[in-house]
Amino acid sequence: MSCNCPTPNQCPDTTLSCLCGITLNIFNSNGVLVEAVQANTFEGEGGTYYEVNNSTAFESELGVGYVLTIYYNSILNRWEMSYYNEALDLNIVIGVLYGLQSTDCPLNNCWDLDCIAVALNILGVFDSYFSWQGVYNIANKKSYTFTSDWSGSDINYELYWTPDSSTVPGSAAPFGTPAWILQEEVSPGVWSATAYLFNSNPCPYGQYITEFGGSDTRFSFTDLGVTGFDMKTVATDCGCCDESVIIDVVFDESTFNDVQANIVKDEYGNVLTINGKPYYTFELQLTPTSATFYLYYTGTSWVMSDSLDGEGAIYAELISTNDCPFGSYQLFRTAVSLFSVIGSECFDCCDYYAPRNRNLLKKKKAIFVEEIASIRNREIFGLKCGPEWSDLFKKHLIFDVLWCLPYGVLCDDEEQCLINNLNENCNC
């Protein structure tokens, strides 16, 4: 167990927080928190990914059993959250976060989930999907560009909002009529409006018509995302590593979650180290027998191995010089398809060492201060009071025992005896 007091040498390093994943706090349109769910880290193509497997907040929009994945899009320079739509066989981006780099943790209160994923429907049938690319038009409304081959050849489209569609040729709209405009590129650099949605809604979803008061066109747009929700991400506390760590591993296609790896100690309780850092051991119940593995520091990295002599197989590695082996590991053997480490729950010594008789001890401390001052004043004038100092010293020892020891170390009778002797000659 670890001491989580406000002491630099004992507190978990906050710079390690993202190594243990992030927590998604999801709010509905009324601002009510509907879910707080953890996203675990793994290393994939292009960098670090965060994955959520047990979210239910978006079931009414995405269906049951969806998996959320958060990753950095280096082309659009943004973090994205997506899910896989099995019916459409598409990966759909439903949330974006700008302003952070690929090396940053995607922690922010400003995730944008509104009007991100758009489906183009032709005559009511799904044709294609596109996502918002980060461009705003007027009144902070999003605008979109996409390409569709519904007619047989690729056509470039723009979709944007205007507060006065009467200025758009062919709209037949009265002055000051707001509308979403769908226009196509009829020749290179030449655009022509082809359909309208007359409203001021924040998203372009709906059935488009030929002109103001006109008939339906073949075009309509619907939401494939989670518009109306809000999401904030915070770092997941890594916990502590001074006694044990928690491992998730997939070994030989068998999944082992929350496996406890314990620090190795000698018969006297002394922590054993390799290359200056403690090492851990854990077992996996493999078929037909269990197997023992180790997690140790090489001097430049943490590794999972079946041996401590350097000759065994290295299954996974984390390039890190941190004191704790937290993180998602790079895999070296086909037998292991996932290996990640977080900390165990930290032991809060600040609460544990709170004295049971705090008010009484505070009063006694004030008396001690007065006694010490009195003796020192007499010594200044040459009066040597050794016995008084000795008794006072004993009282201070008792005081320290009562103030610092946790509950349960002393039985009630012993504790009461010490309290009584604070006013006597300390003969216990």
BELWO-V782650 format. One record per backbone hydrogen bond with DSSP energy under -1.0 kcal/mol. NH is the residue of the N-H (numbers start at 1). CO is the residue of the C=O. Records with the same first field share a line. If there is no record, write none. Layout:
# BELWO-V782650
NH=CO + CO
This chain:
# BELWO-V782650
4=347
7=5
10=7
11=7
16=13
17=14
19=16
20=17
21=18
22=39
23=234
24=37
25=232
26=35
27=230
28=32
31=28
34=26
35=26
37=24
39=22
40=51
42=49
44=47
47=44
49=42
50=70
51=40
52=68
59=56
61=58
62=58
63=59
68=52
69=82
70=50
71=80
73=78
77=73
78=73
79=97
80=71
81=95
82=69
83=92
85=90
89=85
90=85
92=83
94=81
95=81
96=112
97=79
104=101
107=105
112=96
118=130
119=222
120=128
121=220
122=125
123=218
125=122
127=120
128=120
130=118
132=116
137=141
141=138
143=135
144=159
146=157
148=155
152=149
155=148
157=146
158=183
159=144
160=181
162=179
165=177
167=164
168=165
171=168
177=174
179=162
180=197
181=160
182=195
183=158
184=192
185=156
186=190
187=190
190=187
192=184
194=182
195=182
196=209
197=180
199=197
206=221
208=219
209=196
210=215
212=171
214=211
217=208
220=121
221=206
222=119
224=117
229=226
230=27
232=25
233=108
234=23
236=21
240=344
245=261
246=342
247=259
248=340
249=256
250=338
251=254
252=335
254=251
256=249
259=247
261=245
262=281
263=243
264=279
266=270
269=266
272=264
274=277
277=274
280=295
281=262
282=293
284=291
286=284
291=284
293=282
294=305
295=280
296=303
298=301
302=318
303=296
304=316
305=294
306=313
315=304
317=330
318=302
320=318
327=341
329=339
330=317
332=315
336=333
337=250
340=248
341=327
342=246
343=238
344=240
349=347
352=348
353=349
354=351
361=357
362=358
363=359
364=360
365=361
366=362
367=363
368=364
369=365
370=366
371=367
372=368
373=369
374=370
375=371
376=372
377=373
378=374
379=375
380=376
382=379
383=378
389=385
390=386
391=387
392=388
393=389
394=390
395=391
396=392
397=393
398=394
399=395
400=396
401=397
402=398
403=399
404=400
405=401
409=406
415=411
416=412
417=413
418=414
419=415
420=416
421=417
422=419
423=420
